Protein backbone atom coordinates (compact mmCIF):
# COMPACT_ATOMS: atom_id res chain seq x y z
CA UNK A 1 0.00 0.00 0.00
CA UNK A 2 2.79 2.46 0.89
CA UNK A 3 4.57 1.87 -2.43
CA UNK A 4 1.38 2.36 -4.47
CA UNK A 5 0.59 5.56 -2.58
CA UNK A 6 4.17 6.73 -3.19
CA UNK A 7 3.62 6.40 -6.98
CA UNK A 8 0.30 8.20 -6.77
CA UNK A 9 1.76 11.09 -4.76
CA UNK A 10 4.78 11.35 -7.04
CA UNK A 11 3.02 11.24 -10.41
CA UNK A 12 -0.59 12.15 -9.50
CA UNK A 13 -3.61 10.60 -11.17
CA UNK A 14 -2.91 12.02 -14.64
CA UNK A 15 0.16 9.88 -15.23
CA UNK A 16 -0.44 7.24 -12.58
CA UNK A 17 -1.79 4.63 -15.04
CA UNK A 18 1.36 4.78 -17.16
CA UNK A 19 3.36 3.25 -14.30
CA UNK A 20 1.05 0.28 -13.64
CA UNK A 21 3.38 -2.18 -15.36
CA UNK A 22 6.36 -0.93 -13.39
CA UNK A 23 4.41 -1.09 -10.12
CA UNK A 24 3.55 -4.72 -10.78
CA UNK A 25 7.28 -5.43 -10.66
CA UNK A 26 8.33 -2.99 -7.91
CA UNK A 27 5.55 -3.57 -5.34
CA UNK A 28 6.19 -7.33 -4.77
CA UNK A 29 9.93 -6.69 -4.48
CA UNK A 30 9.39 -3.83 -2.01
CA UNK A 31 6.99 -5.90 0.09
CA UNK A 32 9.36 -8.87 0.14
CA UNK A 33 12.31 -6.68 1.18
CA UNK A 34 10.27 -5.03 3.98
CA UNK A 35 9.02 -8.35 5.32
CA UNK A 36 12.54 -9.74 5.34
CA UNK A 37 14.12 -6.69 6.97
CA UNK A 38 11.30 -6.30 9.55
CA UNK A 39 11.63 -9.97 10.43
CA UNK A 40 15.42 -9.78 10.84
CA UNK A 41 15.10 -6.68 13.03
CA UNK A 42 12.30 -8.32 15.06
CA UNK A 43 9.83 -5.52 14.52
CA UNK A 44 6.95 -7.93 15.14
CA UNK A 45 7.85 -7.82 18.84
CA UNK A 46 6.93 -4.14 18.97
CA UNK A 47 3.22 -4.91 18.47
CA UNK A 48 1.89 -4.49 22.02
CA UNK A 49 -0.13 -2.20 24.30
CA UNK A 50 2.99 -0.45 25.59
CA UNK A 51 4.60 0.62 22.33
CA UNK A 52 7.06 3.41 23.08
CA UNK A 53 9.13 6.05 21.34
CA UNK A 54 11.98 3.54 21.24
CA UNK A 55 9.79 1.18 19.19
CA UNK A 56 9.09 4.00 16.73
CA UNK A 57 12.83 4.66 16.39
CA UNK A 58 13.33 0.97 15.64
CA UNK A 59 10.61 1.25 12.99
CA UNK A 60 12.34 4.22 11.37
CA UNK A 61 15.60 2.27 11.30
CA UNK A 62 13.87 -0.73 9.71
CA UNK A 63 12.25 1.36 6.97
CA UNK A 64 15.55 3.10 6.25
CA UNK A 65 17.28 -0.27 5.84
CA UNK A 66 14.42 -1.48 3.63
CA UNK A 67 14.73 1.63 1.45
CA UNK A 68 18.47 1.08 1.09
CA UNK A 69 17.93 -2.55 0.01
CA UNK A 70 15.24 -1.49 -2.47
CA UNK A 71 17.59 1.06 -4.04
CA UNK A 72 20.35 -1.57 -4.16
CA UNK A 73 18.04 -4.11 -5.81
CA UNK A 74 16.93 -1.54 -8.41
CA UNK A 75 20.52 -0.68 -9.35
CA UNK A 76 21.64 -4.32 -9.50
CA UNK A 77 18.79 -5.88 -11.45
CA UNK A 78 17.60 -2.92 -13.53
CA UNK A 79 20.53 -1.63 -15.53
CA UNK A 80 18.67 1.48 -16.54
CA UNK A 81 17.77 2.23 -12.95
CA UNK A 82 14.31 3.38 -13.86
CA UNK A 83 12.90 3.54 -10.30
CA UNK A 84 12.89 7.22 -9.25
CA UNK A 85 14.71 7.87 -5.99
CA UNK A 86 11.81 10.05 -4.86
CA UNK A 87 9.58 6.97 -4.90
CA UNK A 88 11.96 5.20 -2.50
CA UNK A 89 11.99 8.18 -0.10
CA UNK A 90 8.22 8.68 -0.19
CA UNK A 91 7.67 4.92 0.22
CA UNK A 92 9.90 4.87 3.33
CA UNK A 93 8.05 7.84 4.88
CA UNK A 94 4.63 6.35 4.20
CA UNK A 95 5.70 2.93 5.54
CA UNK A 96 6.81 4.58 8.78
CA UNK A 97 3.51 6.46 9.07
CA UNK A 98 1.27 3.49 8.23
CA UNK A 99 3.07 0.90 10.38
CA UNK A 100 3.61 3.39 13.20
CA UNK A 101 -0.09 4.17 13.24
CA UNK A 102 -0.98 0.49 13.40
CA UNK A 103 1.55 -0.09 16.19
CA UNK A 104 0.21 2.82 18.21
CA UNK A 105 -3.51 2.24 17.86
CA UNK A 106 -3.70 -0.31 20.71
CA UNK A 107 -1.84 1.98 23.09
CA UNK A 108 -3.97 4.97 22.09
CA UNK A 109 -7.17 3.03 22.76
CA UNK A 110 -5.83 1.74 26.10
CA UNK A 111 -4.72 5.18 27.29
CA UNK A 112 -7.97 6.76 26.13
CA UNK A 113 -9.79 4.29 28.27
CA UNK A 114 -7.45 4.76 31.24
CA UNK A 115 -7.63 8.56 31.12
CA UNK A 116 -11.42 8.63 31.16
CA UNK A 117 -12.65 10.67 34.14
CA UNK A 118 -13.01 8.53 37.24
CA UNK A 119 -13.20 11.20 39.87
CA UNK A 120 -14.88 10.13 43.10
CA UNK A 121 -15.44 11.78 46.43
CA UNK A 122 -13.05 9.29 48.04
CA UNK A 123 -10.09 10.40 45.92
CA UNK A 124 -7.52 12.74 47.43
CA UNK A 125 -6.82 15.80 45.28
CA UNK A 126 -3.05 16.23 45.04
CA UNK A 127 -0.34 18.39 43.52
CA UNK A 128 2.90 16.79 42.32
CA UNK A 129 6.02 18.85 42.99
CA UNK A 130 8.60 18.24 40.26
CA UNK A 131 8.11 15.68 37.52
CA UNK A 132 11.10 13.49 36.72
CA UNK A 133 10.87 9.85 35.62
CA UNK A 134 9.56 8.85 39.04
CA UNK A 135 6.79 11.46 39.01
CA UNK A 136 5.83 10.61 35.44
CA UNK A 137 5.61 6.90 36.27
CA UNK A 138 3.47 7.69 39.31
CA UNK A 139 1.22 9.94 37.21
CA UNK A 140 0.74 7.13 34.68
CA UNK A 141 -0.06 4.74 37.52
CA UNK A 142 -2.77 7.09 38.78
CA UNK A 143 -4.26 7.53 35.31
CA UNK A 144 -4.27 3.78 34.65
CA UNK A 145 -6.13 3.09 37.90
CA UNK A 146 -3.18 1.47 39.72
CA UNK A 147 -3.32 4.29 42.30
CA UNK A 148 -7.08 4.98 42.53
CA UNK A 149 -6.88 6.98 45.76
CA UNK A 150 -5.33 10.07 44.15
CA UNK A 151 -6.47 12.65 41.63
CA UNK A 152 -3.65 14.82 40.28
CA UNK A 153 -5.05 18.30 39.67
CA UNK A 154 -1.78 20.09 38.93
CA UNK A 155 2.00 20.08 38.84
CA UNK A 156 4.32 22.46 40.68
CA UNK A 157 7.47 23.32 38.72
CA UNK A 158 10.75 24.87 39.81
CA UNK A 159 11.05 27.05 36.70
CA UNK A 160 8.53 29.93 36.25
CA UNK A 161 8.51 29.49 32.45
CA UNK A 162 6.81 26.10 32.90
CA UNK A 163 3.70 27.62 34.53
CA UNK A 164 0.73 27.45 32.16
CA UNK A 165 2.03 24.48 30.23
CA UNK A 166 0.78 20.89 30.43
CA UNK A 167 2.70 17.70 31.12
CA UNK A 168 0.92 14.49 30.13
CA UNK A 169 -2.34 16.41 30.12
CA UNK A 170 -1.88 17.83 33.63
CA UNK A 171 -1.44 21.62 33.94
CA UNK A 172 1.57 23.22 35.61
CA UNK A 173 -0.18 25.51 38.08
CA UNK A 174 2.56 27.15 40.15
CA UNK A 175 6.19 27.41 41.20
CA UNK A 176 7.54 26.37 44.60
CA UNK A 177 6.88 29.82 46.02
CA UNK A 178 3.20 29.65 45.07
CA UNK A 179 2.52 26.12 46.21
CA UNK A 180 0.28 27.06 49.14
CA UNK A 181 -1.87 29.42 47.04
CA UNK A 182 -2.17 26.77 44.32
CA UNK A 183 -3.18 24.14 46.86
CA UNK A 184 -5.93 26.37 48.28
CA UNK A 185 -7.25 27.45 44.87
CA UNK A 186 -7.49 23.83 43.68
CA UNK A 187 -8.86 22.45 46.99
CA UNK A 188 -5.79 20.30 47.46
CA UNK A 189 -5.19 18.54 50.78
CA UNK A 190 -1.96 16.71 49.94
CA UNK A 191 1.25 17.62 48.13
CA UNK A 192 3.37 14.81 46.68
CA UNK A 193 7.12 15.38 46.48
CA UNK A 194 9.17 13.43 43.98
CA UNK A 195 12.05 11.75 45.85
CA UNK A 196 15.38 13.42 45.09
CA UNK A 197 13.93 16.14 42.85
CA UNK A 198 14.32 19.09 45.26
CA UNK A 199 17.41 20.39 47.03
CA UNK A 200 17.40 20.16 50.85
CA UNK A 201 16.81 23.93 51.10
CA UNK A 202 13.81 23.88 48.74
CA UNK A 203 12.45 20.72 50.34
CA UNK A 204 12.65 22.23 53.81
CA UNK A 205 10.87 25.39 52.61
CA UNK A 206 8.05 23.42 50.94
CA UNK A 207 7.53 21.21 53.99
CA UNK A 208 7.48 24.20 56.36
CA UNK A 209 5.07 26.22 54.17
CA UNK A 210 2.68 23.31 53.74
CA UNK A 211 2.68 22.30 57.39
CA UNK A 212 1.95 25.87 58.47
CA UNK A 213 -1.20 25.78 56.31
CA UNK A 214 -2.31 22.25 57.29
CA UNK A 215 -1.39 20.72 53.94
CA UNK A 216 -0.13 17.14 54.08
CA UNK A 217 3.23 16.43 52.46
CA UNK A 218 4.21 12.98 51.26
CA UNK A 219 7.07 11.58 49.19
CA UNK A 220 6.87 9.46 46.05
CA UNK A 221 9.73 6.88 46.31
CA UNK A 222 12.28 6.85 43.50
CA UNK A 223 11.89 4.31 40.71
CA UNK A 224 15.33 2.85 41.50
CA UNK A 225 14.26 2.00 45.08
CA UNK A 226 10.99 0.52 43.84
CA UNK A 227 12.80 -1.68 41.29
CA UNK A 228 15.28 -2.73 43.99
CA UNK A 229 12.35 -3.89 46.11
CA UNK A 230 13.21 -1.54 48.94
CA UNK A 231 9.82 0.22 48.98
CA UNK A 232 6.34 -0.04 47.49
CA UNK A 233 5.09 2.34 44.85
CA UNK A 234 3.06 4.37 47.33
CA UNK A 235 3.64 7.87 48.70
CA UNK A 236 5.24 7.90 52.15
CA UNK A 237 5.65 10.47 54.88
CA UNK A 238 8.53 12.97 54.66
CA UNK A 239 11.45 11.71 56.74
CA UNK A 240 14.45 13.45 58.21
CA UNK A 241 16.67 11.81 55.56
CA UNK A 242 14.80 13.76 52.88
CA UNK A 243 15.61 17.09 54.55
CA UNK A 244 19.31 16.22 54.74
CA UNK A 245 19.32 15.56 50.99
CA UNK A 246 22.03 12.89 50.83
CA UNK A 247 22.73 11.84 47.24
CA UNK A 248 22.61 8.23 46.12
CA UNK A 249 25.90 6.34 46.26
CA UNK A 250 27.42 5.10 43.01
CA UNK A 251 29.53 1.99 43.48
CA UNK A 252 32.06 0.35 41.21
CA UNK A 253 30.10 -2.88 40.86
CA UNK A 254 32.73 -4.60 38.73
CA UNK A 255 35.49 -3.89 41.26
CA UNK A 256 33.32 -4.99 44.20
CA UNK A 257 32.21 -8.19 42.47
CA UNK A 258 35.82 -9.07 41.74
CA UNK A 259 36.81 -8.34 45.34
CA UNK A 260 33.92 -9.93 47.24
CA UNK A 261 32.28 -12.64 45.14
CA UNK A 262 32.90 -16.24 46.18
CA UNK A 263 35.09 -15.14 49.13
CA UNK A 264 34.84 -15.83 52.85
CA UNK A 265 33.95 -12.52 54.54
CA UNK A 266 33.78 -11.64 58.22
CA UNK A 267 31.98 -8.77 59.96
CA UNK A 268 32.50 -7.97 63.63
CA UNK A 269 29.82 -6.02 65.46
CA UNK A 270 27.22 -7.55 63.17
CA UNK A 271 24.33 -6.57 65.45
CA UNK A 272 25.18 -2.89 65.26
CA UNK A 273 23.57 -0.45 62.85
CA UNK A 274 26.63 -0.27 60.58
CA UNK A 275 27.71 -3.89 61.00
CA UNK A 276 24.28 -5.32 60.15
CA UNK A 277 23.90 -3.04 57.12
CA UNK A 278 27.38 -3.98 55.88
CA UNK A 279 26.27 -7.60 56.13
CA UNK A 280 23.15 -6.90 54.05
CA UNK A 281 25.18 -5.08 51.43
CA UNK A 282 27.83 -7.83 51.26
CA UNK A 283 25.20 -10.48 50.58
CA UNK A 284 24.42 -8.74 47.28
CA UNK A 285 27.86 -9.76 45.99
CA UNK A 286 27.36 -13.52 46.44
CA UNK A 287 30.11 -14.34 48.95
CA UNK A 288 31.10 -17.94 49.50
CA UNK A 289 30.51 -17.45 53.22
CA UNK A 290 29.60 -14.48 55.39
CA UNK A 291 30.61 -14.75 59.05
CA UNK A 292 28.68 -12.44 61.38
CA UNK A 293 30.34 -12.05 64.76
CA UNK A 294 28.87 -10.27 67.78
CA UNK A 295 28.60 -10.92 71.50
CA UNK A 296 24.95 -9.86 71.72
CA UNK A 297 22.95 -13.09 71.87
CA UNK A 298 19.63 -11.29 71.41
CA UNK A 299 20.91 -9.18 68.55
CA UNK A 300 22.37 -12.19 66.77
CA UNK A 301 19.11 -14.07 67.24
CA UNK A 302 17.10 -11.34 65.50
CA UNK A 303 19.72 -10.92 62.76
CA UNK A 304 19.64 -14.66 62.17
CA UNK A 305 15.87 -14.55 61.78
CA UNK A 306 16.21 -11.77 59.20
CA UNK A 307 18.82 -13.68 57.19
CA UNK A 308 17.34 -17.15 57.67
CA UNK A 309 17.17 -17.91 53.94
CA UNK A 310 20.88 -17.16 53.53
CA UNK A 311 21.66 -19.25 56.61
CA UNK A 312 19.67 -22.18 55.21
CA UNK A 313 21.58 -21.83 51.93
CA UNK A 314 24.87 -22.06 53.81
CA UNK A 315 25.93 -18.55 52.82
CA UNK A 316 25.66 -16.93 56.26
CA UNK A 317 26.85 -18.13 59.66
CA UNK A 318 25.83 -16.19 62.77
CA UNK A 319 28.51 -16.51 65.45
CA UNK A 320 28.31 -15.43 69.08
CA UNK A 321 31.73 -14.21 70.12
CA UNK A 322 33.35 -11.36 72.06
CA UNK A 323 36.12 -9.44 70.28
CA UNK A 324 37.79 -8.84 73.67
CA UNK A 325 38.23 -12.63 74.04
CA UNK A 326 41.44 -13.35 72.08
CA UNK A 327 41.08 -17.14 72.30
CA UNK A 328 37.56 -17.06 70.87
CA UNK A 329 38.59 -14.73 68.06
CA UNK A 330 41.58 -16.95 67.21
CA UNK A 331 39.28 -19.96 67.11
CA UNK A 332 36.90 -18.23 64.66
CA UNK A 333 39.60 -16.87 62.35
CA UNK A 334 41.69 -20.05 62.30
CA UNK A 335 38.66 -22.24 61.55
CA UNK A 336 37.05 -20.16 58.81
CA UNK A 337 40.08 -18.34 57.34
CA UNK A 338 38.26 -15.23 56.11
CA UNK A 339 39.74 -13.44 53.11
CA UNK A 340 38.32 -10.04 54.11
CA UNK A 341 37.43 -8.70 57.57
CA UNK A 342 35.23 -5.69 58.33
CA UNK A 343 35.79 -4.57 61.91
CA UNK A 344 32.70 -2.62 63.02
CA UNK A 345 32.53 -3.73 66.65
CA UNK A 346 33.31 -1.05 69.23
CA UNK A 347 31.78 0.89 72.08
CA UNK A 348 30.49 4.23 70.81
CA UNK A 349 28.74 6.15 73.62
CA UNK A 350 31.03 8.94 74.75
CA UNK A 351 29.57 9.62 78.26
CA UNK A 352 29.61 5.93 79.22
CA UNK A 353 33.22 5.53 78.13
CA UNK A 354 34.13 8.59 80.18
CA UNK A 355 32.76 6.74 83.18
CA UNK A 356 34.49 3.46 82.28
CA UNK A 357 37.73 4.31 80.44
CA UNK A 358 39.31 0.93 81.10
CA UNK A 359 36.49 -0.75 79.17
CA UNK A 360 37.06 1.64 76.27
CA UNK A 361 40.73 0.62 76.14
CA UNK A 362 39.87 -3.08 76.18
CA UNK A 363 37.00 -2.95 73.70
CA UNK A 364 38.27 -0.35 71.23
CA UNK A 365 42.06 -0.37 71.27
CA UNK A 366 43.17 -3.72 72.66
CA UNK A 367 40.52 -5.76 70.82
CA UNK A 368 41.28 -4.03 67.51
CA UNK A 369 45.00 -4.73 67.91
CA UNK A 370 44.22 -8.39 68.60
CA UNK A 371 42.12 -8.71 65.46
CA UNK A 372 44.79 -6.95 63.39
CA UNK A 373 47.38 -9.43 64.63
CA UNK A 374 45.11 -12.37 63.79
CA UNK A 375 44.53 -10.98 60.30
CA UNK A 376 48.28 -10.82 59.78
CA UNK A 377 48.88 -14.27 61.29
CA UNK A 378 46.23 -16.08 59.26
CA UNK A 379 46.94 -14.37 55.92
CA UNK A 380 43.75 -12.33 55.68
CA UNK A 381 43.82 -10.43 52.41
CA UNK A 382 42.11 -7.19 53.56
CA UNK A 383 41.18 -5.71 56.93
CA UNK A 384 38.84 -2.72 57.08
CA UNK A 385 38.49 -0.90 60.41
CA UNK A 386 35.63 1.53 60.93
CA UNK A 387 36.67 4.67 62.79
CA UNK A 388 34.92 7.87 63.82
CA UNK A 389 35.26 11.63 63.52
CA UNK A 390 35.61 11.62 67.32
CA UNK A 391 39.15 10.31 66.77
CA UNK A 392 40.15 13.70 65.33
CA UNK A 393 41.53 16.08 67.99
CA UNK A 394 39.77 13.92 70.58
CA UNK A 395 38.25 15.23 73.79
CA UNK A 396 36.87 11.86 74.90
CA UNK A 397 38.34 8.53 75.94
CA UNK A 398 36.26 6.82 73.28
CA UNK A 399 37.59 9.07 70.49
CA UNK A 400 41.16 8.86 71.70
CA UNK A 401 41.06 5.05 71.89
CA UNK A 402 39.82 5.01 68.30
CA UNK A 403 42.71 7.25 67.27
CA UNK A 404 45.19 4.86 68.91
CA UNK A 405 43.56 1.99 67.01
CA UNK A 406 43.94 3.99 63.79
CA UNK A 407 47.66 4.43 64.50
CA UNK A 408 48.14 0.69 65.03
CA UNK A 409 46.23 -0.33 61.90
CA UNK A 410 48.20 2.19 59.86
CA UNK A 411 51.58 1.14 61.29
CA UNK A 412 50.88 -2.57 60.86
CA UNK A 413 50.11 -2.11 57.16
CA UNK A 414 53.76 -1.56 56.26
CA UNK A 415 54.78 -4.82 57.99
CA UNK A 416 52.18 -7.19 56.60
CA UNK A 417 50.88 -8.62 53.35
CA UNK A 418 47.37 -7.91 54.58
CA UNK A 419 45.90 -4.66 53.26
CA UNK A 420 45.02 -2.80 56.45
CA UNK A 421 42.84 0.28 55.91
CA UNK A 422 40.73 2.56 58.08
CA UNK A 423 37.47 4.29 57.13
CA UNK A 424 36.60 7.38 59.17
CA UNK A 425 33.18 9.07 59.16
CA UNK A 426 30.70 10.87 61.40
CA UNK A 427 27.25 10.06 62.74
CA UNK A 428 24.68 7.95 60.94
CA UNK A 429 20.97 8.61 61.11
CA UNK A 430 18.85 6.19 63.05
CA UNK A 431 21.55 4.07 64.68
CA UNK A 432 20.62 2.51 68.01
CA UNK A 433 20.95 5.00 70.86
CA UNK A 434 21.78 7.90 68.54
CA UNK A 435 20.19 11.33 68.60
CA UNK A 436 17.38 10.78 66.07
CA UNK A 437 15.74 7.75 67.79
CA UNK A 438 16.19 9.52 71.13
CA UNK A 439 14.46 12.66 69.85
CA UNK A 440 11.63 10.61 68.35
CA UNK A 441 11.06 8.82 71.65
CA UNK A 442 11.05 12.12 73.54
CA UNK A 443 8.55 13.58 71.04
CA UNK A 444 6.33 10.50 71.40
CA UNK A 445 6.42 10.99 75.17
CA UNK A 446 5.30 14.60 74.81
CA UNK A 447 8.70 16.19 75.34
CA UNK A 448 10.81 17.93 76.24
CA UNK A 449 13.45 17.26 73.60
CA UNK A 450 16.81 17.53 75.32
CA UNK A 451 19.82 19.05 73.59
CA UNK A 452 23.16 19.54 75.25
CA UNK A 453 24.00 22.92 73.69
CA UNK A 454 22.29 25.33 71.25
CA UNK A 455 25.44 25.49 69.07
CA UNK A 456 26.01 21.73 68.89
CA UNK A 457 26.64 20.54 65.30
CA UNK A 458 27.26 17.10 63.86
CA UNK A 459 27.89 15.44 60.50
CA UNK A 460 25.23 12.96 59.39
CA UNK A 461 24.78 10.38 56.68
CA UNK A 462 22.39 7.49 56.23
CA UNK A 463 23.28 3.98 57.37
CA UNK A 464 23.09 2.41 53.86
CA UNK A 465 25.20 5.24 52.41
CA UNK A 466 27.91 4.84 55.06
CA UNK A 467 27.94 1.05 54.73
CA UNK A 468 28.21 1.12 50.93
CA UNK A 469 31.06 3.61 51.05
CA UNK A 470 32.90 1.57 53.70
CA UNK A 471 32.79 -1.45 51.37
CA UNK A 472 33.86 0.65 48.37
CA UNK A 473 36.76 2.16 50.34
CA UNK A 474 37.84 -1.31 51.44
CA UNK A 475 38.03 -2.42 47.83
CA UNK A 476 40.08 0.65 46.91
CA UNK A 477 42.57 0.32 49.76
CA UNK A 478 46.13 -0.82 49.11
CA UNK A 479 47.22 -0.74 52.73
CA UNK A 480 47.87 2.02 55.27
CA UNK A 481 45.25 4.51 54.07
CA UNK A 482 42.85 6.35 56.32
CA UNK A 483 39.83 6.93 54.13
CA UNK A 484 37.46 9.75 55.06
CA UNK A 485 33.89 9.74 53.79
CA UNK A 486 32.40 12.94 52.44
CA UNK A 487 29.84 13.85 55.10
CA UNK A 488 28.53 16.98 53.39
CA UNK A 489 27.70 19.98 55.56
CA UNK A 490 27.41 19.75 59.35
CA UNK A 491 23.91 19.97 60.79
CA UNK A 492 22.88 21.93 63.88
CA UNK A 493 21.29 19.58 66.37
CA UNK A 494 18.71 22.24 67.26
CA UNK A 495 17.60 22.38 63.61
CA UNK A 496 17.44 18.58 63.50
CA UNK A 497 15.22 18.50 66.59
CA UNK A 498 12.94 21.22 65.22
CA UNK A 499 12.57 19.38 61.90
CA UNK A 500 11.65 16.15 63.68
CA UNK A 501 9.04 17.94 65.77
CA UNK A 502 7.48 19.54 62.69
CA UNK A 503 7.55 16.26 60.77
CA UNK A 504 5.59 14.75 63.66
CA UNK A 505 2.83 17.30 63.02
CA UNK A 506 3.66 19.33 66.13
CA UNK A 507 4.93 22.83 66.80
CA UNK A 508 8.16 23.75 68.57
CA UNK A 509 7.65 25.51 71.94
CA UNK A 510 3.90 25.05 71.63
CA UNK A 511 3.45 21.27 71.63
CA UNK A 512 7.04 20.22 72.36
CA UNK A 513 9.61 22.17 74.35
CA UNK A 514 13.37 22.21 73.75
CA UNK A 515 15.55 21.85 76.83
CA UNK A 516 19.31 22.50 76.92
CA UNK A 517 21.14 20.30 79.43
CA UNK A 518 24.79 21.32 78.95
CA UNK A 519 27.73 19.49 77.44
CA UNK A 520 28.43 16.05 78.85
CA UNK A 521 31.96 14.91 79.76
CA UNK A 522 34.02 14.25 76.62
CA UNK A 523 31.61 15.93 74.22
CA UNK A 524 32.62 18.53 71.63
CA UNK A 525 30.45 21.30 70.21
CA UNK A 526 31.46 20.26 66.71
CA UNK A 527 33.20 17.31 65.12
CA UNK A 528 36.10 17.30 62.68
CA UNK A 529 37.07 14.83 59.97
CA UNK A 530 40.75 15.73 59.56
CA UNK A 531 43.62 16.34 61.94
CA UNK A 532 45.36 19.67 61.31
CA UNK A 533 48.51 18.14 59.79
CA UNK A 534 46.66 15.61 57.61
CA UNK A 535 46.64 16.20 53.87
CA UNK A 536 43.34 15.71 52.04
CA UNK A 537 43.84 13.60 48.93
CA UNK A 538 41.24 12.85 46.28
CA UNK A 539 40.44 9.33 45.14
CA UNK A 540 38.63 8.02 42.07
CA UNK A 541 35.39 8.10 44.07
CA UNK A 542 33.96 11.58 44.73
CA UNK A 543 32.65 10.65 48.19
CA UNK A 544 35.83 8.98 49.45
CA UNK A 545 38.97 10.92 50.35
CA UNK A 546 42.26 10.05 52.02
CA UNK A 547 43.70 11.66 55.16
CA UNK A 548 47.47 11.42 54.75
CA UNK A 549 49.78 12.04 57.68
CA UNK A 550 53.14 10.94 59.02
CA UNK A 551 52.97 7.40 60.39
CA UNK A 552 54.44 6.25 63.68
CA UNK A 553 56.90 3.38 63.77
CA UNK A 554 55.24 0.06 64.56
CA UNK A 555 57.56 -0.72 67.47
CA UNK A 556 56.73 2.61 69.11
CA UNK A 557 52.99 2.07 68.70
CA UNK A 558 53.26 -1.45 70.15
CA UNK A 559 55.17 -0.10 73.17
CA UNK A 560 52.62 2.66 73.75
CA UNK A 561 49.66 0.30 73.51
CA UNK A 562 51.24 -2.20 75.92
CA UNK A 563 51.66 0.61 78.45
CA UNK A 564 48.08 1.79 77.82
CA UNK A 565 46.68 -1.71 78.42
CA UNK A 566 48.71 -1.90 81.64
CA UNK A 567 47.34 1.50 82.69
CA UNK A 568 43.82 0.19 82.12
CA UNK A 569 44.34 -2.03 85.16
CA UNK A 570 44.87 1.01 87.37
CA UNK A 571 42.80 4.20 87.55
CA UNK A 572 41.23 6.53 84.99
CA UNK A 573 43.88 9.22 85.52
CA UNK A 574 46.66 6.85 84.45
CA UNK A 575 44.66 5.89 81.36
CA UNK A 576 44.08 9.50 80.34
CA UNK A 577 47.69 10.46 80.96
CA UNK A 578 48.89 7.61 78.75
CA UNK A 579 46.38 8.47 76.05
CA UNK A 580 47.68 12.03 76.16
CA UNK A 581 51.21 10.70 75.64
CA UNK A 582 50.21 8.68 72.58
CA UNK A 583 47.86 11.32 71.14
CA UNK A 584 49.18 14.76 72.16
CA UNK A 585 46.09 16.45 70.69
CA UNK A 586 43.89 14.68 73.20
CA UNK A 587 42.27 17.25 75.48
CA UNK A 588 40.07 16.65 78.48
CA UNK A 589 38.92 18.64 81.47
CA UNK A 590 40.70 17.10 84.44
CA UNK A 591 38.53 19.11 86.81
CA UNK A 592 35.42 17.11 85.83
CA UNK A 593 34.68 13.88 87.71
CA UNK A 594 35.34 11.22 85.08
CA UNK A 595 33.87 8.11 86.70
CA UNK A 596 30.72 7.19 88.57
CA UNK A 597 32.76 6.54 91.70
CA UNK A 598 34.41 9.95 91.46
CA UNK A 599 31.06 11.67 91.05
CA UNK A 600 29.60 9.83 94.05
CA UNK A 601 32.58 10.85 96.14
CA UNK A 602 32.24 14.47 95.01
CA UNK A 603 28.52 14.49 95.82
CA UNK A 604 29.17 13.00 99.27
CA UNK A 605 31.79 15.68 99.94
CA UNK A 606 29.36 18.39 98.86
CA UNK A 607 26.65 16.97 101.14
CA UNK A 608 28.95 16.93 104.15
CA UNK A 609 30.02 20.49 103.41
CA UNK A 610 26.37 21.54 103.27
Buried (B, 14 or more C-beta within 10 A) or exposed (E): EBBBBBBBBBBEEEEBEEBEEBBEEBBEBBBEBBEEBBEEBEBEEBEEEEBEEEBBEBBBEBBBBBBBBBBEBBEEEEEEEEBBEEBBBBBBBBBBBBBBEEBBEBBEEEBEEBEEEEEEEEBBBBBBBBBBEBBBBBBBBBBBEEBEEBBBBBBBBBEEEBBEEEBBEBBBBBBBBBBBEBBEEBEBEBBBBBBBBBEBEBBBBBBBBBBEEEBBBBBBBBBEBBEEEEEEBBBEEBBBBBBBBBEEBEBBEEEBBEBBEEBBBBBBBBBBBBBBBBBBBBBBBEBEBBBBBBBBEEBBEEBBEEBEEBBEEEBBBBBBBBBBBBEBBBEBBEEBEBBBBBBBBBBBBBEBBBBBBBBBBBBBBBBBBBBBBBBBEBEBBBBBBBBBBBBBBBBBBBBBBBBBBBBBBBBBBEEBEBBBBBBBBBBBBBBEEBBBBEBBEBBEEEBBBBBBBEEBBBBBBBBBBBBBBBBBBBBBBEBBBBBBBBBBEBBBBBEBBBBBBBBBEBEBEEBBEBEEEEBBBBBBBEBBBBBEEBEEEEBEBEBBBBBBBEBBEBEEBBEBBEBBBEBBEEBBBBBBEBBBEBBEBBBBEEEBBBBEEBBEEEEEEEEEEE
